[in-house]
């Protein structure tokens, strides 16, 4: 019995370093809270820049509030980041600020030039249309013409053209929300599909710009 107790004690002592080593490995492989915050922030920046942002000017207050909240938390814990993570954080902050400033400048230029915005709308829809008073039955055709023009013209568009198209889509969407109860389910599905196609085309443009900048 005494020999068995000694053997058990020896085995316990022998396994203790192994258990401690395993625990250390588990702890070392678990990301710290601030590293997780950085991954969340980095993913948020990527998503905002890469995704379609038609009418981004309407979202600026929330976008900037989200940016300030996340970056403030990371700023307070920068010392806990590795050197590589610090570089990544600085790069993502700079990338977002550059994108936001450029997008705001473009949107402001388009909004402050009513003549250009009207011309863009007429070109995209193929005629002069008062979208705010368009009948519900006219909307599927207006969306269809808008997307047909986008498909045909998008390869030559600059950032200002995309911003102007985004404003036209906003007007169509606003009118759609006002009259959608008068549309049947097939028309609603078609409009939703066309809205989604524009976002897909704009995202493809954003990704192309990113790859060209590499």
ZAMAR-516390 format. One line per 3 residues: number of its first residue (from 1); their letters; for each residue z, y, x of C-alpha. Coordinates in steps of 0.02 Angstrom, whole numbers, plus 50000, padded with zeros to 5 digits. Each point is the difference from the previous one (the first is absolute). Layout:
NUM = A = Z:Y:X | ...
***
This chain:
1 = XXX = 50000:50000:50000 | 50044:50117:50142 | 49837:49956:50088
4 = XXX = 49901:50036:49841 | 50083:50171:49982 | 49958:50045:50179
7 = XXX = 49819:49946:49975 | 49986:50107:49844 | 50074:50151:50089
10 = XXX = 49879:49979:50144 | 49853:49988:49879 | 50057:50158:49911
13 = XXX = 50012:50096:50162 | 49829:49937:50054 | 49918:50055:49837
16 = XXX = 50084:50170:49992 | 49885:50085:50129 | 49848:49927:49911
19 = XXX = 50059:50067:49834 | 50035:50171:50077 | 49828:50001:50080
22 = XXX = 49917:49956:49834 | 50098:50138:49915 | 49947:50125:50133
25 = XXX = 49817:49950:49978 | 50014:50020:49812 | 50081:50170:50021
28 = XXX = 49872:50055:50129 | 49855:49949:49887 | 50069:50092:49849
31 = XXX = 49929:50177:49993 | 50125:50141:49990 | 50008:50109:49846
34 = XXX = 49916:50144:50089 | 49857:49888:50059 | 49975:49944:49820
37 = XXX = 50001:50182:49946 | 49866:50036:50129 | 49892:49857:49935
40 = XXX = 50021:50066:49823 | 49956:50177:50054 | 49850:49943:50101
43 = XXX = 49935:49896:49854 | 50024:50149:49884 | 49900:50114:50116
46 = XXX = 49860:49871:50014 | 49994:49978:49812 | 49993:50187:49962
49 = XXX = 49864:50034:50127 | 49896:49845:49966 | 50008:49998:49811
52 = XXX = 49896:50103:49882 | 50077:50170:49971 | 49895:50086:49869
55 = XXX = 50096:50152:49941 | 50123:49986:50142 | 50049:50182:49979
58 = XXX = 50093:49954:49840 | 50103:49874:50097 | 50049:50109:50149
61 = XXX = 50179:50041:49942 | 50043:49815:49980 | 49904:49948:50156
64 = XXX = 50089:50128:50107 | 50169:49959:49923 | 49973:49815:50041
67 = XXX = 49945:50043:50176 | 50149:50114:50031 | 50123:49872:49931
70 = XXX = 49936:49856:50107 | 49974:50100:50159 | 50172:50083:49985
73 = XXX = 50083:49829:49994 | 49902:49942:50153 | 50033:50163:50093
76 = XXX = 50186:49970:49985 | 49984:49826:50074 | 49866:50027:50132
79 = XXX = 50119:49948:50140 | 50008:49826:49924 | 49813:49974:50019
82 = XXX = 49918:49918:50148 | 49888:50106:50111 | 49846:49918:49922
85 = XXX = 50065:50033:49824 | 50037:50182:50042 | 49819:50022:50055
88 = XXX = 49937:49916:49842 | 50111:50110:49892 | 49942:50160:50086
91 = XXX = 49818:49947:49982 | 50017:49959:49815 | 50087:50165:49964
94 = XXX = 49864:50097:50090 | 49864:49899:49914 | 50070:50034:49828
97 = XXX = 50026:50185:50031 | 49822:50020:50064 | 49929:49907:49851
100 = XXX = 50105:50097:49875 | 49956:50169:50074 | 49815:49958:50002
103 = XXX = 50003:49933:49822 | 50093:50152:49935 | 49877:50117:50086
106 = XXX = 49851:49910:49923 | 50077:49993:49826 | 50046:50185:50006
109 = XXX = 49825:50048:50053 | 49923:49903:49855 | 50123:50066:49871
112 = XXX = 49978:50180:50057 | 49811:49992:49978 | 49969:49975:49813
115 = XXX = 49812:50021:50022 | 49991:49857:50124 | 50112:49890:49891
118 = XXX = 49891:50032:49847 | 49842:49967:50099 | 50073:49835:50062
121 = XXX = 50046:49949:49822 | 49827:50041:49934 | 49920:49902:50143
124 = XXX = 50110:49849:49973 | 49980:49995:49811 | 49817:50052:49998
127 = XXX = 50026:50144:49879 | 50121:50138:49951 | 50145:49924:49906
130 = XXX = 50164:50070:49937 | 50106:49848:50037 | 50155:50070:49916
133 = XXX = 49912:49995:49830 | 49895:49843:50025 | 50007:49877:49855
136 = XXX = 50079:49830:50027 | 49832:49915:49971 | 49924:50104:50142
139 = XXX = 50125:49949:50133 | 49932:49826:50044 | 49829:50078:50036
142 = XXX = 50078:50144:50099 | 50099:49878:50107 | 49843:49895:50022
145 = XXX = 49898:50147:50061 | 50141:50057:50113 | 50009:49831:50086
148 = XXX = 49811:49982:50008 | 49989:50167:50092 | 50146:49952:50113
151 = XXX = 49914:49837:50050 | 49837:50090:50036 | 50070:50150:50094
154 = XXX = 50160:49941:50086 | 49920:49950:50166 | 49960:50181:50039
157 = XXX = 50162:50075:49932 | 50121:50097:50108 | 50187:50014:49964
160 = XXX = 49973:50152:49888 | 49875:49902:49894 | 50127:49862:49972
163 = XXX = 50132:50128:49955 | 49882:50082:49874 | 49958:49830:49925
166 = XXX = 50186:49965:49988 | 50024:50157:49897 | 49860:49949:49882
169 = XXX = 50080:49830:49980 | 50167:50084:49962 | 49919:50098:49859
172 = XXX = 49921:49841:49930 | 50165:49908:50012 | 50095:50141:49915
175 = XXX = 49879:50000:49855 | 50005:49810:49991 | 50189:50003:49980
178 = XXX = 49981:50122:49855 | 49872:49899:49901 | 50017:49820:50058
181 = XXX = 50077:49943:49835 | 49831:50034:49921 | 49912:49879:50118
184 = XXX = 49983:49814:49973 | 50066:49875:50126 | 49830:49967:50081
187 = XXX = 49975:50186:50034 | 50176:50015:50073 | 49969:49851:50114
190 = XXX = 49836:50074:50059 | 50080:50168:50039 | 50144:49917:50093
193 = XXX = 49874:49902:50101 | 49904:50158:50046 | 50161:50090:50048
196 = XXX = 50044:49854:50113 | 49827:49998:50078 | 50015:50181:50053
199 = XXX = 50167:49964:50083 | 49922:49851:50090 | 49854:50104:50063
202 = XXX = 50115:50139:50058 | 50113:49877:50089 | 49848:49925:50089
205 = XXX = 49956:50175:50058 | 50177:50029:50064 | 49999:49837:50096
208 = XXX = 49831:50042:50077 | 50069:50168:50059 | 50150:49914:50078
211 = XXX = 49893:49873:50094 | 49881:50137:50060 | 50149:50092:50070
214 = X = 50059:49853:50105
***
